[in-house]
Amino acid sequence: MIDRLLASSLAKSKKSVLLLGPRQTGKSTLLSSLKPDLIINLADQQEYFEYQSDQGLIRRIIDAKKPKLVLIDEIQRIPDLTNTLQSIIDRDKSPKFLLSGSSARKLKRGNANLLPGRILTYKLGPLCLAELDYNIHNQHDLMYGFLPEVYTEKSLVFKEKLLASYASTYLKEEIQAEAIVRSLPGFARFLQVAASNSGSFLDISKMSKNAKIPRQSAVRHFEILEDTMIAHRITPDPLCSELDLVKHPKYYFFDTGVLNGLLGNFIPSQDRIGRLFEHVFATQLFSSSFAKDIEPKVHTFRTRGGLEVDFIVHVNKKSFAIELKSSSSISPSDIRSLEQVQKIYPRKIEGYLAYRGTKEQKLGKIWILPWAKVIKEVGL
């Protein structure tokens, strides 16, 4: 098992914690590694029905067993159980609770009491580079991504089976079982359209047309992807309000392996490699931020005049302009946009060109580094 960076933060927390993340990112494994005295798995139908029909059951069990650490898996399945947890937490000698969930939306819609001041919220994504000692496998990462079970699986055939099944599992367990949408076929079409356009500027009208659903349904469906952490939206840099930036946000699916599984294509062909490399880098920005409990500040930068860099990232009061190159070689022309951004940016900003090669060099004020080194240099 690969050690997760969040483990120490969760273990040291004096408060109860809520860990949110997409399915199969390892939430249950991580929380179980903290050795809880009592585990309640609401994904198990029998346990779900027991606690749904009798929400006083958890109080009686805790009073009888007096556990110090309690894990409740998939808390979003019974959102109002958090009201009972509040009454328990407010008592003297209350246990510490470890809660996991994959749907912030379900918690909100279920009027969950997220216990402000009593429970701290963390997020977990796929494996991040710091957890892998910044070791990369360029082709593998483009094809199969960083979900823990997939990453550690030896069989390429089984990797693809796991990832291909993710969409049906997500639709069945996350969407259908929780009755989040009225029309599952419409959502399934939208999910496919969203995957096909991931990495592009968000165009809800075009997506609704291609998925053959009303625009308002497309708006709600995309919100579901965000609330279940399947997609991450990247907005224009707010520090550049004086510049004429394109206002539309971009979005990225949370894992390249899941994306390829949805699209039914694991081959990083020449027409796909640039988009896949951009996804790998974007997902690592988010997964690394979550792992280090940093609120990610990742933005787009594209002026209406055509000046563009792939990402603007703000970490620890520093700003970084990052351009990606999917090949293993570079030329001076590849850094021109970074040089121009440094001239017009409203404050000091460091420029990095992240590529798939191995050599490190500096041209003027621009660092050209292997992409994993760039993730590390920005503090992630």
VEXMILUM-50114 format. One record per residue (C-alpha): z, y, x; residue number from 1. Coordinates in steps of 0.5 Angstrom, whole numbers, plus 2048, in hexadecimal, padded with zeros to 3 digits. Layout:
<pts>
{c3:Z&c2:Y&c1:X&i:NUM}
...
</pts>
This chain:
<pts>
{c3:800&c2:800&c1:800&i:1}
{c3:7FE&c2:807&c1:803&i:2}
{c3:804&c2:80C&c1:803&i:3}
{c3:803&c2:812&c1:7FE&i:4}
{c3:805&c2:819&c1:801&i:5}
{c3:809&c2:81A&c1:7FA&i:6}
{c3:80E&c2:815&c1:7FB&i:7}
{c3:813&c2:819&c1:7FF&i:8}
{c3:812&c2:81F&c1:7FA&i:9}
{c3:814&c2:81A&c1:7F4&i:10}
{c3:819&c2:817&c1:7F7&i:11}
{c3:81D&c2:81D&c1:7FA&i:12}
{c3:81C&c2:821&c1:7F3&i:13}
{c3:823&c2:822&c1:7F0&i:14}
{c3:820&c2:823&c1:7E9&i:15}
{c3:81C&c2:81E&c1:7E5&i:16}
{c3:814&c2:81E&c1:7E6&i:17}
{c3:80E&c2:81D&c1:7E2&i:18}
{c3:808&c2:81A&c1:7E6&i:19}
{c3:801&c2:81C&c1:7E3&i:20}
{c3:7FB&c2:819&c1:7E6&i:21}
{c3:7F4&c2:815&c1:7E3&i:22}
{c3:7F5&c2:80E&c1:7E2&i:23}
{c3:7F5&c2:809&c1:7E8&i:24}
{c3:7F7&c2:80F&c1:7ED&i:25}
{c3:7FD&c2:80B&c1:7EF&i:26}
{c3:802&c2:80E&c1:7EB&i:27}
{c3:806&c2:808&c1:7E8&i:28}
{c3:806&c2:805&c1:7EF&i:29}
{c3:808&c2:80B&c1:7F2&i:30}
{c3:80E&c2:80C&c1:7EE&i:31}
{c3:810&c2:805&c1:7EE&i:32}
{c3:810&c2:805&c1:7F5&i:33}
{c3:817&c2:80A&c1:7F4&i:34}
{c3:81A&c2:804&c1:7F2&i:35}
{c3:81C&c2:806&c1:7EB&i:36}
{c3:822&c2:802&c1:7E8&i:37}
{c3:81F&c2:802&c1:7E1&i:38}
{c3:817&c2:802&c1:7DF&i:39}
{c3:814&c2:803&c1:7D8&i:40}
{c3:80D&c2:802&c1:7D8&i:41}
{c3:80A&c2:805&c1:7D2&i:42}
{c3:803&c2:803&c1:7D4&i:43}
{c3:806&c2:7FC&c1:7D1&i:44}
{c3:805&c2:7FB&c1:7CA&i:45}
{c3:80B&c2:7F8&c1:7C8&i:46}
{c3:80F&c2:7FD&c1:7CC&i:47}
{c3:80B&c2:802&c1:7C9&i:48}
{c3:80D&c2:800&c1:7C2&i:49}
{c3:814&c2:7FF&c1:7C4&i:50}
{c3:815&c2:806&c1:7C6&i:51}
{c3:811&c2:809&c1:7C1&i:52}
{c3:814&c2:806&c1:7BB&i:53}
{c3:81B&c2:807&c1:7BE&i:54}
{c3:81C&c2:80D&c1:7C3&i:55}
{c3:823&c2:80D&c1:7C3&i:56}
{c3:822&c2:806&c1:7C7&i:57}
{c3:821&c2:809&c1:7CD&i:58}
{c3:828&c2:80D&c1:7CD&i:59}
{c3:82C&c2:806&c1:7CB&i:60}
{c3:828&c2:803&c1:7D1&i:61}
{c3:82A&c2:808&c1:7D6&i:62}
{c3:831&c2:808&c1:7D3&i:63}
{c3:832&c2:801&c1:7D4&i:64}
{c3:82F&c2:800&c1:7DB&i:65}
{c3:830&c2:807&c1:7DE&i:66}
{c3:82A&c2:807&c1:7E2&i:67}
{c3:82A&c2:80D&c1:7E8&i:68}
{c3:822&c2:80D&c1:7E8&i:69}
{c3:81E&c2:80C&c1:7E2&i:70}
{c3:816&c2:80B&c1:7E2&i:71}
{c3:812&c2:80C&c1:7DB&i:72}
{c3:80B&c2:80B&c1:7DC&i:73}
{c3:806&c2:80E&c1:7D8&i:74}
{c3:80A&c2:813&c1:7D4&i:75}
{c3:805&c2:816&c1:7D1&i:76}
{c3:804&c2:810&c1:7CC&i:77}
{c3:80B&c2:812&c1:7C9&i:78}
{c3:80B&c2:81A&c1:7CA&i:79}
{c3:811&c2:81B&c1:7C6&i:80}
{c3:815&c2:816&c1:7CA&i:81}
{c3:816&c2:81C&c1:7CE&i:82}
{c3:81B&c2:81F&c1:7C9&i:83}
{c3:820&c2:819&c1:7CA&i:84}
{c3:81F&c2:81A&c1:7D1&i:85}
{c3:821&c2:821&c1:7D1&i:86}
{c3:828&c2:81F&c1:7CD&i:87}
{c3:829&c2:81A&c1:7D3&i:88}
{c3:828&c2:81E&c1:7D9&i:89}
{c3:82C&c2:823&c1:7D6&i:90}
{c3:832&c2:81F&c1:7D6&i:91}
{c3:837&c2:81E&c1:7DC&i:92}
{c3:835&c2:818&c1:7E1&i:93}
{c3:82E&c2:818&c1:7DE&i:94}
{c3:829&c2:813&c1:7E2&i:95}
{c3:823&c2:816&c1:7E5&i:96}
{c3:81C&c2:815&c1:7E1&i:97}
{c3:815&c2:814&c1:7E5&i:98}
{c3:810&c2:815&c1:7DF&i:99}
{c3:809&c2:813&c1:7E0&i:100}
{c3:803&c2:816&c1:7DC&i:101}
{c3:7FB&c2:816&c1:7DC&i:102}
{c3:7FA&c2:81B&c1:7D6&i:103}
{c3:7FE&c2:822&c1:7D6&i:104}
{c3:7FA&c2:823&c1:7D0&i:105}
{c3:7FD&c2:81D&c1:7CC&i:106}
{c3:804&c2:820&c1:7CE&i:107}
{c3:802&c2:827&c1:7CC&i:108}
{c3:7FF&c2:824&c1:7C5&i:109}
{c3:805&c2:820&c1:7C4&i:110}
{c3:80A&c2:826&c1:7C5&i:111}
{c3:80D&c2:823&c1:7CB&i:112}
{c3:813&c2:826&c1:7CD&i:113}
{c3:811&c2:827&c1:7D5&i:114}
{c3:819&c2:829&c1:7D6&i:115}
{c3:818&c2:830&c1:7DA&i:116}
{c3:81D&c2:830&c1:7E0&i:117}
{c3:81E&c2:829&c1:7DF&i:118}
{c3:818&c2:825&c1:7E1&i:119}
{c3:813&c2:827&c1:7E6&i:120}
{c3:80C&c2:826&c1:7E6&i:121}
{c3:808&c2:823&c1:7EB&i:122}
{c3:800&c2:821&c1:7EB&i:123}
{c3:7FD&c2:81B&c1:7EF&i:124}
{c3:7F6&c2:81A&c1:7F0&i:125}
{c3:7F2&c2:814&c1:7F4&i:126}
{c3:7F4&c2:813&c1:7FC&i:127}
{c3:7F4&c2:819&c1:800&i:128}
{c3:7F2&c2:81A&c1:807&i:129}
{c3:7F9&c2:81B&c1:80A&i:130}
{c3:7FB&c2:814&c1:807&i:131}
{c3:7F5&c2:811&c1:80B&i:132}
{c3:7F7&c2:815&c1:811&i:133}
{c3:7F0&c2:819&c1:810&i:134}
{c3:7EC&c2:812&c1:811&i:135}
{c3:7E5&c2:813&c1:80E&i:136}
{c3:7E0&c2:80E&c1:80C&i:137}
{c3:7DA&c2:812&c1:80A&i:138}
{c3:7D6&c2:80D&c1:806&i:139}
{c3:7DC&c2:80A&c1:803&i:140}
{c3:7DF&c2:810&c1:801&i:141}
{c3:7D8&c2:812&c1:7FE&i:142}
{c3:7D7&c2:80C&c1:7FA&i:143}
{c3:7DE&c2:80A&c1:7F8&i:144}
{c3:7E3&c2:810&c1:7F9&i:145}
{c3:7EB&c2:80F&c1:7F9&i:146}
{c3:7EE&c2:80C&c1:7F4&i:147}
{c3:7F3&c2:807&c1:7F7&i:148}
{c3:7F1&c2:801&c1:7F4&i:149}
{c3:7EA&c2:802&c1:7F6&i:150}
{c3:7EB&c2:805&c1:7FD&i:151}
{c3:7EF&c2:7FF&c1:7FF&i:152}
{c3:7EB&c2:7F9&c1:7FC&i:153}
{c3:7E7&c2:7F5&c1:801&i:154}
{c3:7E1&c2:7F3&c1:7FC&i:155}
{c3:7DC&c2:7F8&c1:7FB&i:156}
{c3:7DA&c2:7F4&c1:7F5&i:157}
{c3:7E1&c2:7F5&c1:7F2&i:158}
{c3:7E1&c2:7FC&c1:7F4&i:159}
{c3:7DB&c2:7FE&c1:7EF&i:160}
{c3:7DE&c2:7F9&c1:7EA&i:161}
{c3:7E4&c2:7FD&c1:7EA&i:162}
{c3:7E1&c2:804&c1:7EA&i:163}
{c3:7DB&c2:802&c1:7E4&i:164}
{c3:7E1&c2:800&c1:7E0&i:165}
{c3:7E5&c2:806&c1:7E0&i:166}
{c3:7E1&c2:80A&c1:7DB&i:167}
{c3:7E2&c2:804&c1:7D6&i:168}
{c3:7E9&c2:804&c1:7D8&i:169}
{c3:7EA&c2:80C&c1:7D7&i:170}
{c3:7E6&c2:80C&c1:7D1&i:171}
{c3:7EA&c2:806&c1:7CE&i:172}
{c3:7F1&c2:808&c1:7D0&i:173}
{c3:7F1&c2:80F&c1:7D1&i:174}
{c3:7ED&c2:812&c1:7CC&i:175}
{c3:7EC&c2:80C&c1:7C6&i:176}
{c3:7F4&c2:80A&c1:7C7&i:177}
{c3:7F6&c2:811&c1:7C6&i:178}
{c3:7F2&c2:813&c1:7C1&i:179}
{c3:7F0&c2:819&c1:7C5&i:180}
{c3:7E9&c2:81A&c1:7C2&i:181}
{c3:7E6&c2:818&c1:7BB&i:182}
{c3:7DF&c2:816&c1:7BE&i:183}
{c3:7E0&c2:811&c1:7C4&i:184}
{c3:7D8&c2:810&c1:7C4&i:185}
{c3:7D7&c2:818&c1:7C5&i:186}
{c3:7DD&c2:818&c1:7CA&i:187}
{c3:7D9&c2:812&c1:7CE&i:188}
{c3:7D3&c2:816&c1:7CE&i:189}
{c3:7D6&c2:81C&c1:7D0&i:190}
{c3:7DA&c2:819&c1:7D6&i:191}
{c3:7D3&c2:816&c1:7D8&i:192}
{c3:7D0&c2:81D&c1:7D8&i:193}
{c3:7D6&c2:820&c1:7DB&i:194}
{c3:7D6&c2:81B&c1:7E1&i:195}
{c3:7CE&c2:81C&c1:7E2&i:196}
{c3:7CF&c2:824&c1:7E3&i:197}
{c3:7D6&c2:824&c1:7E7&i:198}
{c3:7D6&c2:828&c1:7ED&i:199}
{c3:7D1&c2:82D&c1:7E9&i:200}
{c3:7D3&c2:834&c1:7E5&i:201}
{c3:7D7&c2:832&c1:7DF&i:202}
{c3:7D2&c2:833&c1:7D9&i:203}
{c3:7D5&c2:831&c1:7D2&i:204}
{c3:7CF&c2:833&c1:7CE&i:205}
{c3:7CA&c2:82E&c1:7D2&i:206}
{c3:7CF&c2:829&c1:7D2&i:207}
{c3:7D0&c2:829&c1:7CB&i:208}
{c3:7C9&c2:829&c1:7CA&i:209}
{c3:7C8&c2:823&c1:7CF&i:210}
{c3:7CD&c2:81F&c1:7CC&i:211}
{c3:7CB&c2:820&c1:7C5&i:212}
{c3:7D2&c2:823&c1:7C2&i:213}
{c3:7D4&c2:82A&c1:7C0&i:214}
{c3:7D6&c2:82F&c1:7C5&i:215}
{c3:7DD&c2:830&c1:7C3&i:216}
{c3:7DE&c2:828&c1:7C3&i:217}
{c3:7DB&c2:829&c1:7CA&i:218}
{c3:7E0&c2:82E&c1:7CC&i:219}
{c3:7E6&c2:82A&c1:7CA&i:220}
{c3:7E3&c2:824&c1:7CD&i:221}
{c3:7E3&c2:827&c1:7D4&i:222}
{c3:7EA&c2:82A&c1:7D3&i:223}
{c3:7EC&c2:822&c1:7D2&i:224}
{c3:7E8&c2:821&c1:7D9&i:225}
{c3:7ED&c2:826&c1:7DC&i:226}
{c3:7F3&c2:824&c1:7D8&i:227}
{c3:7F2&c2:81D&c1:7DB&i:228}
{c3:7F1&c2:820&c1:7E2&i:229}
{c3:7EA&c2:81C&c1:7E2&i:230}
{c3:7E6&c2:823&c1:7E3&i:231}
{c3:7E9&c2:829&c1:7E7&i:232}
{c3:7E6&c2:830&c1:7E5&i:233}
{c3:7E5&c2:835&c1:7EB&i:234}
{c3:7E4&c2:83C&c1:7E9&i:235}
{c3:7E1&c2:842&c1:7ED&i:236}
{c3:7E6&c2:845&c1:7F2&i:237}
{c3:7EA&c2:84A&c1:7EF&i:238}
{c3:7EB&c2:84E&c1:7F5&i:239}
{c3:7E4&c2:850&c1:7F5&i:240}
{c3:7E4&c2:854&c1:7EE&i:241}
{c3:7E0&c2:85A&c1:7F2&i:242}
{c3:7DA&c2:855&c1:7F3&i:243}
{c3:7D5&c2:853&c1:7EF&i:244}
{c3:7D7&c2:84C&c1:7EE&i:245}
{c3:7D4&c2:847&c1:7E9&i:246}
{c3:7D9&c2:846&c1:7E4&i:247}
{c3:7D8&c2:83F&c1:7E2&i:248}
{c3:7DD&c2:839&c1:7E5&i:249}
{c3:7DB&c2:833&c1:7E8&i:250}
{c3:7DE&c2:82C&c1:7E7&i:251}
{c3:7DF&c2:826&c1:7EB&i:252}
{c3:7E1&c2:81F&c1:7E9&i:253}
{c3:7E8&c2:81C&c1:7EC&i:254}
{c3:7E5&c2:817&c1:7F0&i:255}
{c3:7DE&c2:815&c1:7F3&i:256}
{c3:7DF&c2:80E&c1:7F1&i:257}
{c3:7E0&c2:80F&c1:7EA&i:258}
{c3:7DA&c2:814&c1:7EA&i:259}
{c3:7D6&c2:80E&c1:7ED&i:260}
{c3:7D9&c2:809&c1:7E8&i:261}
{c3:7D7&c2:80E&c1:7E2&i:262}
{c3:7D0&c2:80F&c1:7E4&i:263}
{c3:7CF&c2:808&c1:7E6&i:264}
{c3:7CC&c2:809&c1:7ED&i:265}
{c3:7D0&c2:808&c1:7F4&i:266}
{c3:7CB&c2:80A&c1:7F8&i:267}
{c3:7CB&c2:810&c1:7FC&i:268}
{c3:7C4&c2:811&c1:7FC&i:269}
{c3:7C1&c2:818&c1:800&i:270}
{c3:7C0&c2:81B&c1:7F9&i:271}
{c3:7C8&c2:81A&c1:7F7&i:272}
{c3:7CB&c2:81A&c1:7FE&i:273}
{c3:7CC&c2:822&c1:7FE&i:274}
{c3:7CF&c2:822&c1:7F7&i:275}
{c3:7D4&c2:81C&c1:7F9&i:276}
{c3:7D6&c2:81F&c1:7FF&i:277}
{c3:7D8&c2:825&c1:7FB&i:278}
{c3:7DC&c2:821&c1:7F6&i:279}
{c3:7E0&c2:81D&c1:7FC&i:280}
{c3:7E2&c2:824&c1:7FF&i:281}
{c3:7E4&c2:827&c1:7F8&i:282}
{c3:7E8&c2:821&c1:7F6&i:283}
{c3:7EB&c2:821&c1:7FD&i:284}
{c3:7ED&c2:828&c1:7FC&i:285}
{c3:7F0&c2:827&c1:7F5&i:286}
{c3:7F4&c2:820&c1:7F7&i:287}
{c3:7F6&c2:823&c1:7FE&i:288}
{c3:7F9&c2:829&c1:7FA&i:289}
{c3:7FD&c2:824&c1:7F5&i:290}
{c3:7FF&c2:820&c1:7FA&i:291}
{c3:803&c2:826&c1:7FE&i:292}
{c3:805&c2:829&c1:7F7&i:293}
{c3:801&c2:82F&c1:7F9&i:294}
{c3:7FD&c2:832&c1:7F3&i:295}
{c3:7F6&c2:832&c1:7F5&i:296}
{c3:7F2&c2:838&c1:7F5&i:297}
{c3:7EB&c2:836&c1:7F6&i:298}
{c3:7E6&c2:83B&c1:7F3&i:299}
{c3:7DE&c2:83C&c1:7F3&i:300}
{c3:7DA&c2:842&c1:7F7&i:301}
{c3:7D3&c2:843&c1:7F4&i:302}
{c3:7D1&c2:84A&c1:7F4&i:303}
{c3:7CB&c2:84C&c1:7EF&i:304}
{c3:7C7&c2:84E&c1:7F5&i:305}
{c3:7C7&c2:847&c1:7F7&i:306}
{c3:7CD&c2:847&c1:7FD&i:307}
{c3:7D1&c2:840&c1:7FC&i:308}
{c3:7D6&c2:83C&c1:7FF&i:309}
{c3:7D8&c2:835&c1:7FD&i:310}
{c3:7E0&c2:837&c1:7FC&i:311}
{c3:7E5&c2:83D&c1:7FD&i:312}
{c3:7EC&c2:83A&c1:7FE&i:313}
{c3:7F2&c2:83D&c1:7FF&i:314}
{c3:7F8&c2:839&c1:802&i:315}
{c3:7FF&c2:83C&c1:805&i:316}
{c3:7FC&c2:843&c1:804&i:317}
{c3:7F6&c2:842&c1:808&i:318}
{c3:7EF&c2:842&c1:805&i:319}
{c3:7E9&c2:83D&c1:808&i:320}
{c3:7E2&c2:83E&c1:806&i:321}
{c3:7DF&c2:837&c1:807&i:322}
{c3:7D8&c2:835&c1:807&i:323}
{c3:7D6&c2:82D&c1:807&i:324}
{c3:7D0&c2:82A&c1:80A&i:325}
{c3:7CF&c2:822&c1:808&i:326}
{c3:7CB&c2:821&c1:80F&i:327}
{c3:7CE&c2:81F&c1:816&i:328}
{c3:7CA&c2:825&c1:819&i:329}
{c3:7CA&c2:82C&c1:818&i:330}
{c3:7C6&c2:832&c1:81A&i:331}
{c3:7C8&c2:83A&c1:81B&i:332}
{c3:7C5&c2:83B&c1:814&i:333}
{c3:7CA&c2:837&c1:811&i:334}
{c3:7D0&c2:83C&c1:812&i:335}
{c3:7CC&c2:842&c1:80F&i:336}
{c3:7CF&c2:843&c1:809&i:337}
{c3:7D6&c2:842&c1:80C&i:338}
{c3:7D5&c2:848&c1:810&i:339}
{c3:7D3&c2:84C&c1:80B&i:340}
{c3:7D9&c2:84A&c1:806&i:341}
{c3:7DD&c2:84C&c1:80C&i:342}
{c3:7DA&c2:853&c1:80C&i:343}
{c3:7DB&c2:854&c1:805&i:344}
{c3:7E1&c2:851&c1:803&i:345}
{c3:7E7&c2:855&c1:801&i:346}
{c3:7EC&c2:853&c1:806&i:347}
{c3:7EC&c2:84E&c1:80C&i:348}
{c3:7E9&c2:847&c1:80B&i:349}
{c3:7E8&c2:842&c1:810&i:350}
{c3:7E1&c2:83E&c1:810&i:351}
{c3:7E0&c2:837&c1:810&i:352}
{c3:7DA&c2:833&c1:810&i:353}
{c3:7DC&c2:82C&c1:80E&i:354}
{c3:7D7&c2:826&c1:810&i:355}
{c3:7D6&c2:81F&c1:811&i:356}
{c3:7D5&c2:81F&c1:818&i:357}
{c3:7DB&c2:81E&c1:81E&i:358}
{c3:7DA&c2:824&c1:822&i:359}
{c3:7DE&c2:82A&c1:822&i:360}
{c3:7DB&c2:831&c1:824&i:361}
{c3:7DC&c2:838&c1:822&i:362}
{c3:7D6&c2:83D&c1:821&i:363}
{c3:7D8&c2:844&c1:821&i:364}
{c3:7DE&c2:844&c1:81C&i:365}
{c3:7DC&c2:83E&c1:819&i:366}
{c3:7DF&c2:837&c1:81A&i:367}
{c3:7DB&c2:831&c1:819&i:368}
{c3:7DF&c2:82B&c1:818&i:369}
{c3:7DF&c2:824&c1:816&i:370}
{c3:7E1&c2:824&c1:80E&i:371}
{c3:7E7&c2:821&c1:80F&i:372}
{c3:7EA&c2:825&c1:814&i:373}
{c3:7E8&c2:82B&c1:810&i:374}
{c3:7ED&c2:829&c1:80A&i:375}
{c3:7F2&c2:828&c1:810&i:376}
{c3:7F1&c2:82F&c1:812&i:377}
{c3:7F2&c2:832&c1:80C&i:378}
{c3:7F9&c2:82F&c1:80B&i:379}
{c3:7F7&c2:829&c1:807&i:380}
</pts>
